[in-house]
Amino acid sequence: VGRTGTQTLRQALEVLGYKVFGDAEIVWKQDVRQMILKAKTSQDWAPFRQYIVENGYNATVGLDDLQFDVWKAFNGTENGIKGVLTVRPFESWYKSIFRHQFWEVRYMMHRR
């Protein structure tokens, strides 16, 4: 779940040598975003699976509702898949979400 240390987890995984696929790849790479949207609509995850493999990704973080779709892209059959659940007290999580959304909206308004 976002706002629970996912970026810190991403950095830790990268230090350990993992190549991480996460929200940043979806936000900043239009072709990846379009590929995922197409896969969700058609249920053909082969192009996305090929992209993940060809680019050497071997970890994911912060995908929220897409996490299951990414797992499904690999047919849910990958042995040895491990997960890390990050948690945070509700009050601090809610405040963080509010601050994040506030700054995101301000940023988007200034980009116009």
Contacts in CASP RR format, 6 or more apart in sequence:
PFRMAT RR
TARGET T0000
AUTHOR 0000-0000-0000
METHOD contacts of the structure
MODEL  1
VGRTGTQTLRQALEVLGYKVFGDAEIVWKQDVRQMILKAKTSQDWAPFRQ
YIVENGYNATVGLDDLQFDVWKAFNGTENGIKGVLTVRPFESWYKSIFRH
QFWEVRYMMHRR
1 62 0 8 1.000
1 64 0 8 1.000
1 86 0 8 1.000
1 93 0 8 1.000
2 62 0 8 1.000
2 64 0 8 1.000
3 88 0 8 1.000
3 93 0 8 1.000
3 96 0 8 1.000
3 97 0 8 1.000
3 100 0 8 1.000
4 86 0 8 1.000
4 87 0 8 1.000
4 88 0 8 1.000
4 93 0 8 1.000
5 86 0 8 1.000
5 88 0 8 1.000
6 23 0 8 1.000
6 61 0 8 1.000
6 62 0 8 1.000
6 86 0 8 1.000
7 61 0 8 1.000
9 61 0 8 1.000
9 84 0 8 1.000
9 86 0 8 1.000
10 20 0 8 1.000
10 22 0 8 1.000
10 61 0 8 1.000
10 62 0 8 1.000
13 20 0 8 1.000
13 59 0 8 1.000
13 61 0 8 1.000
14 20 0 8 1.000
18 58 0 8 1.000
18 59 0 8 1.000
19 55 0 8 1.000
19 56 0 8 1.000
19 57 0 8 1.000
19 58 0 8 1.000
19 59 0 8 1.000
20 57 0 8 1.000
20 59 0 8 1.000
20 60 0 8 1.000
20 61 0 8 1.000
21 52 0 8 1.000
21 55 0 8 1.000
21 57 0 8 1.000
21 59 0 8 1.000
21 60 0 8 1.000
21 63 0 8 1.000
21 70 0 8 1.000
22 60 0 8 1.000
22 61 0 8 1.000
22 62 0 8 1.000
22 63 0 8 1.000
23 61 0 8 1.000
23 62 0 8 1.000
23 63 0 8 1.000
23 64 0 8 1.000
25 32 0 8 1.000
26 32 0 8 1.000
26 33 0 8 1.000
26 36 0 8 1.000
26 63 0 8 1.000
26 66 0 8 1.000
27 33 0 8 1.000
32 51 0 8 1.000
35 47 0 8 1.000
35 48 0 8 1.000
35 51 0 8 1.000
36 48 0 8 1.000
36 66 0 8 1.000
36 69 0 8 1.000
38 44 0 8 1.000
38 47 0 8 1.000
39 45 0 8 1.000
39 47 0 8 1.000
39 48 0 8 1.000
39 69 0 8 1.000
39 73 0 8 1.000
40 69 0 8 1.000
45 69 0 8 1.000
45 72 0 8 1.000
45 73 0 8 1.000
48 70 0 8 1.000
48 73 0 8 1.000
49 73 0 8 1.000
49 74 0 8 1.000
52 70 0 8 1.000
52 73 0 8 1.000
52 74 0 8 1.000
60 67 0 8 1.000
60 70 0 8 1.000
63 70 0 8 1.000
71 78 0 8 1.000
71 81 0 8 1.000
88 96 0 8 1.000
END
